[in-house]
Each structure stands twice: as C-alpha cells, then as structure tokens.
Amino acid sequence: MKKMKRMKKLMKPIVGAAVAATMALGLVACGGSNEGASAPSESNDGGETEAIEEMRLRASSGVTAKHFWDRGFFTPLMERIDSETNGAISFEAFTSGELVPLGTEFDALRQGTIDIALTFMAPYDPQRFPYSEVTMLPLLESDAVIASTAMQNMMKSDRELKDGKTYYEIEFADKGLVAFANPLTEPYVLGTTRQKIESVSDFSEAIRLRTASRVHEILADNLGITAISMPITDAYDALSRNALDGFFYNIPDWKAFGFDELIKHAVEGANFGHFVGHTAMTQETWDKLPVEVQEKFKAAADEIIFDGASLTRDETEENRDSTMEKGGEFTHLNDLDPELREFISQAIVDTWVEWIENLEGQGHAGKEMALLWRDMIVEAGGVLPQEIMDME
C-alpha cells in the first residue's frame, strides 16, 4: 500500500468515472466497479462464506494525514474493512480537502461526488444539523476517551428528543444518512498569539478568536471577546496574518496544523468542549453493502473510535512540549486570579443556558439535547458545574 503526497490510496486506483454494472447483488459504487468480480469473505469459524461482490468506495477527509482522525480512525477503519473482506470492499481515500473542502461533505454525498465523508462536520452546519454541537458545551473535567464514550452511547440512545425521535434519528437518519462518530477531540483550550489572559480586563472585543460552532460564539460573547467562525484549516493563515489573535482548539492537533509555532499563551484546566465529526454515507450507499459488511463496518467503528481517542489523549503532552519549545506557555485555570477564575466559570454556565434558549427559540429540543449530553458525559466520567447538574 503506497502513500502519495496528495492522495492516499488503499487498494486500486480510480480508473475513470463511475461505470454502471449489473452485479449479482446489484452493487455499484460511484468511484468505479469490477463487473462480475467477487472475493470470498471468511466466516467466524475460519471457513469461507458467500462471496462479496467487489466495490470501490470513494472517501474524502478534510484533514491532513497527520491528524489523529486519519492516523487513529480513518486509515485503521478502511484497512480493517479491506482486510476482513479480502479486498472486496476497497477505498479511494483523499485527504486534506483535496477532493471535497472541509465542511462541505454533506452536499458532496448527496451529489454523488463521494461515497463516504470521513470528516462529516455537523457542527459547521447548525442550520441543518442543530444538535451535534452540544459536545462543544464547556465542562469542568473530561478527556477524549470520556467524550467519545458519551458520544457513542448517545448515538445509540433510545431516549426521545422530539416527536418521538432520538438524537440519531433526527440528526442523521431523517436526512438519509448513516453515520458513525469519529473519536472526539481532547478538551478545547483558549490559546492566543500575543495577549496573555491574566485578568478579567484582558478579555475585550479587540481579542478576535477563531470559533468552531455557535456554542463557542456564545461563549466568546460571555467572555467579552470577538468570535470569528472559520474552518480550522483556515486558521493558520489567519493567525499568521494577525487577522486572528487566537482560538479555541484542542492541544493535540496543534503540531498537525503548525499552531505550536504561533500560540504563545494558553489557558488550560477550563474544558471548552470537545469537537465531534462523523464518518457518514447516504442510506442508499449503505444499503448497497451486504449485511455482513455492514456488521463488520459497525463493529470496526465501535472499536476503533477508542483507539483514536486514546491516541489523541496521549499526544497532549507532546504537543504542549512542542509549543513550549517554541516559546509558548500554559497557565492553569486554578492558577489564575480568583476573580478571573470565577468569571470564566460563570461564562461556562451561562453558555449552557443561552445555547438551550437559542435552540428552543428555533423550535428545537434544546433542553432535552443538553440534558441528554450532560447525562451521557457524566455517566462516562465527566464533571460539570453544579448548576448544570441541577437542571431538570
């Protein structure tokens, strides 16, 4: 298997546009086809089962091959499906937004440009996907494994949000999607290029921070700073040009994007939420997969998510060290001025309340969604402010 500079190929290269083919199971993938070809799969007892018709699925990732999603989830997932189907199900994987820009995967799926969106970014599209950004709500204590456990449980939860439907049904199934959660990030922290946050007065509208969701826009407003929404792939250039003064972002990703060269001050110990992305395909594409392959895909996604979560959690210290070697410094929330510490803590609570009110005002089940996430994250081992725990 070779890795090329601009495109990572798993199995065979694309040989052209999609070719219609009549196959025993009626399977056609938009990236190509192998008419009449098949490969045996192995049963659990080691014997061969019914052959699986070959499919090549075109997959797009908006992040680089250095990102922990790619190293800890996307590549292992595709390699496992490839292996467990003896190459019958193979992938053409594009990275770094080379085929589809980050955040535009939903339309690309519906247009048939790709079969699988590896970076399906629901928090970037709150008008169509209003609930997934709940993971960005700030907490007190959590990590990538805790948050990934909570998200996986929430994806499978039968708890009703609205009109008798669950989170998964409203957010994905009703939109014709089949989705699996990618490993959630480590906690977001506040990092700046020049301004060190040492007192409440250091927060001002002159401080422009990149935000990833409406949640962080609300948080920024509560902190008295200016939020600028943009994909993380645009942040390095903006920080370099001083068009941004900082961001909310998780430490383990800093080296992958070069942020360890730019961020000079960071406040840690305040968990400003976890970002979630999903690996998704249309229901139509999913239905083309044989049932046994669907089961393999589910099992692999459910297991590998924790490998990726552990990977990013373990890389936090490496990225901190890299940032400090380049002149950056970290200050823990507990070491801040008491007035500033209380100011940030109150902003966390206010952000939950305002996010709920915002969704409720749009006719969504904001409170039910917030309480579902709260319960999932606490059950997984997270810690939230008492005011949030007391919500009913």
Buried (B, 14 or more C-beta within 10 A) or exposed (E): EEEEEEBBBBBBEBEEEBEEBEBEBEBBBBBBBBEEEBBBBEEEEEEEEEBBBBBBBBBBBBBBBEBBBBBBBBBBBBBBBBEBBBBBBBBBBBBBBBBBBBBBBBEBBEEEBBBBBBBBBBBBBBEEBBBBBBBBBBBBEBBBBBBBBBBBBBBEBEEBBBEEBBBBBBBBBEBEBBBBBBBBBBBBBBBBBEBEBEEBEBBEEEBBBBBBBBBBBBBBBBBBBBBBEBBBBBBBEBBEEEBBBBBBBBBBBBBBBEBBBBBBBBBBBBBBBBBBBBBBBBEEBBEBBBEBBBEBBEEBBBEBBBBBBBBBBBBBEBBBEBBEEEEBEBBEBEEBEEEBBEBBBBBBBBBBBBBBEBBBEEEBBBBBBBBBBBBBBBEBBBBBBEBBEEBE
